[in-house]
Amino acid sequence: MKKLLKKKYLICRIVATILIVLTAGIFIYASANPVDDFRLHYKYSDFFSERWQNEPDGELISDDYINIAPGETVRLYHRLPYTIAPDEAIAIYDPGIYVAVYANGTFLGDFAKGTTDTIGMEVGNSWFIIGIPMFAHGKDLTLELKNTTHKNKRFYYSNAIFGQRNDLNNAIFIKNMSAFLNGFMFIIIGFVLVIFTIFLFKYQIESMKKPAAYMAVISLLSGIWFLIDSNLPQFISGSVSIRYLSSFYLLMILPVFQLLFFLEYLNNGKNLIQYMLLTYMAFMAVVVILYVADIVHIAIGFFVLMSYLFFITVVIMALEVREFFITESRYLFASVLGTTFLVGVTARSFLRYYLDKGVDNSNSFRIGYSVFLITLTLTVLLKSFHDIRGEMNLRRLKELAYVDTVTGGNSLAYLNEKFSEISSEQRDEYWLLYMNLVGFKAVNEIIGWENGNRLLKELYEKNQLSLEDGESQGAMGQSSFAMLIKSDDKAQSVRKKCSMLREGLEKLLRDNYKSLSVRVEFSACPISAGDDNFKAVLDLARIAYRNSAAAYDLASDCWLYTEMCKDKLRVEKTMENRLEKALLNKEMELFLQPKVDPHTGKVSGAEALVRWRRNDGSVLGPVYFIPVFERNRMIARVDLFMFRETCLFIKKWVDEGNEPFKISVNLSRYSILNADNFESYEQIIREIKPPIELIEFEITESMAYNNESDISEIIDRIHDLGATVSMDDFGSSYSNLVAIQRLQFDTVKIDRGIFTHGFPDNEKSFQMVSALMRMFTTIGISVVAEGIEAENQVQALRKLGCHSIQGYYYSRPLDIAKFKEFFDVTNRNVS
């Protein structure tokens, strides 16, 4: 589809460019080579126009034209040949005066009887043709020219030609060839602009779709006017009034669309353009009414309108210049040049009209108007090309952003777009549903990433079938989805939807993945709770997930957002805002939980833990603030602060001559997976110079499982420093023995969850722990049992060869003073 659009766009651009160049070339050629001096030959050698006489037997006139004063009547004579073929005629170009034709005193016809002052030649004049009867052969042909206007008129002898009617028609057509070619080409350009307008409306390009539409109308109407100016209507109808009226009306209508064009195209002066448009239309209406009522000749009213239009064009030119200096748009520059040229040519035509009424200004006005149209057309086409290309690029980027690479379905960005389309009146009808597949990483390990992605794609398609009209879905990555669901304020439809989605997943697993066990959980939030912000609503829905402040629905396994969640969010936000001050004031305090060797009873190590001691002296446990700082990734700063405190403590402990022991420090994924962050740890070690062999870095099992290659590099760097590495929480999630094999861990800390299922009394649990102890001991990895609270557990672990035990059986986490006291008492009693 993208290739097809690109191909169509390229073809349109090439065709439009060819048409523009062709139009400009024809226009320049036709303007530079007018056929104004065309003479139609007799069968004999003399030019007809050079054989006029002031008297029947007078001298031949050698001048090119004759001036006729107001009220003056002039007669011209010409002796017709004795042999004239049938259908011979005389054609006279409308000079804006009364013309009568006689043959040997016999009246043959007249034209423009009763003509008054008009702008005539600026709106396209007509030829009138009078047949020469056979009795006139060899007789005198008389032209009676009467100036009924109030200004001098000029009659060019070349504007009277004689010959066969077909020849006359051809001569008339050739005389106006430039106007005909311009008309034809502007009509073609008008249709090209219509095509571009369709594309602009299709792509919803607001900046150019209306200007292009108005420009298409202007080009089509201007092309028709040029055709009328080429005397083409005379070949269709012999009525001169039809041509006059159509020419007048077209030129009156064109400024309306030109003003509408500039109203949409320019960004400044819109109120002024609207005012000029309204006043022009009012003037136009008055002129038409006066003409229909036979009060004023339409040419006089038209002259007033054209004068006002000239003023409008000057104002438009000023607005264009102003906007050009503001925006410096190269597209606007061409438009400014075209309008300026039109103003100059029109001013010249008006001046020549007032100074010398007989001058034919039609060609110069045609040139000026054509240049104006060409520059506007170029401006619109080039700007449209630019905007269409930009919109196509934007759509391609949107397509990339709106399509999830794993499922092939909609992404979160697409869901955000759909969220923005929900009107304020519909906000209360929608909920945002968050769907999470629990433990999906293990699925990838079992069936492979490719099959895992296929499962996610199939699940996405299954979810889509559950959605109703107006509901949308977006894949979030990491085996989770978000959906905009219609529901009432009690979330009945949300609960029902959760059940449908769970059934869809279970059926998918039964049909295609029977060996897998995947659990799905949900949380939801009404979108009205998020202040019209998609990210805020999504955050609230995810905050509700497994949140004790949320309303949990057991049947659907869905946590529903409540205002208590927002209260909790405010508390968490307060924590975020206070973190900087807490670190500066050392409110984050180092606590140590002892690790005891079950064989000797001595303290063999400790785990560094953080507590937040607030100003009122109360101590806040990590469960209240660590998840908050993990979500906003501020945990890396807390980790680094606690590592510095640990280094300072162990250095001071050893420098004071105390018995050394190893301290393990926790690394979050945001600390360890960022190379720059870990360099900060190395910098602290170089700065404080603690006994590095007494420091152990703890990395969680899930972190090692998900980021094996990155973790391997970090472990090597830790070993290079001289410290050791421990896998924390082994058995809490994936129990990935492959990671143990590939990564160089020195210690494994078995998670408390292993010991909560009846160990050691439960035989199965006992045998499993026993097997783990033998395996780790065999491969040279020390084992720490975490979360031990009972004496029989300690005795069993001692028998199994556990190296170290950490748990409430020995001690809770202690502040520094209490830990020192515990250390001294414990080690003194067993020594």
Secondary structure by P-SEA (a helix, b strand, c coil): caaaaaaaaaaaaaaaaaaaaaaaaaaaaaaacccccbbbbccccccccccccccccccccccccccccccbbbbbbbbbccccccccccccccccbbbbbbcccccccccccccccccccccbbbbbbbbbccccccbbbbbbbbbcccbbbbbbccccccccaaaaaaaaaaaaaaaaaaaaaaaaaaaaaaaaaaaaaaacccccaaaaaaaaaaaaaaaaaaaaaacccccccccaaaaaaaaaaaaaaaaaaaaaaaaaccccaaaaaaaaaaaaaaaaaaaaaaaaaccccaaaaaaaaaaaaaaaaaaaaaaaaaaaaacccaaaaaaaaaaaaaaaaaaaaaaaaaacccccaaaaaaaaaaaaaaaaaaaaaaaaaaaaaaaaaaaaaaaaaacccccccccaaaaaaaaaaccccccccbbbbbbbbccaaaaaaaccaaaaaaaaaaaaaaaaaacccccbbbbccccbbbbbccccccaaaaaaaaaaaaaaaaaaaaaccccbbbbbbbbbbccccccccaaaaaaaaaaacccccccccccccbbbbcaaaaaaaaaaaaaaaaaaaaaaaccbbbbbbbbbccccccccbbbbbbbbbccccccccccccaaaaaaacaaaaaaaaaaaaaaaaaaaaaaaccbbbbbbbbbcccccccaaaaaaaaaaaaacccccccbbbbbcaaaaaacaaaaaaaaaaaaaacccccccccccccccaaaaaaccccbbbbccccccccccccaaaaaaaaaaaaaaaaabbbbbbcccccaaaaaaaaaacccccccccccccccaaaaaaaaaaaaaaac
